[in-house]
């Protein structure tokens, strides 16, 4: 199989910020994970976290610099751990990233290349953050991309809808978890 499912930023502290919507997306992503395993699709969890003191983040990085000045973003913090309700298996890969995109500051590209992955299915929190940045980067690296819209959530539902309906279709197939489950890849 040349496909991987990327489950991005489904971390305890992030899912909790989205309350019910985050938990509904978590249910959908667990359905996608079960389907991926049944079809032999590699499952990769991506989480964002920083070393103590966040030496990876410059004060010029407006968004992350402010974020790293609040507690709970260190690699060892429980808030950056994968959500305990995620269906994490023993053969799944966990990647730690240092920026918005799943590719920046992580070894994701090396893992994908090593496994011969050419197709990516994306699920993540948030649509306007990790999903958007990862779609753009993956498209530039010539991956075939599928975005699982019901396994993504954003703080702004209008932005989520615009990305899913107008932006992502230019570079990816946008579908539901259930429809993705019925797809087969060569």
Protein Blocks (a to p, Z undefined) as FASTA:
>chain_A
ZZdcddehiafklmmmnmmmmmmmmmmmmmmmmmmmmnopacddddddddehilmbcfkl
mmlmmmmmpghiafklmklpccfkbccdfkbccdddfbfblkgopaklmmmmmnopabdc
dddddfklmmmmmmmmmmmnopacdddfklcccfblklmmmmmmmmmmmmpccddfklmm
mpccZZ
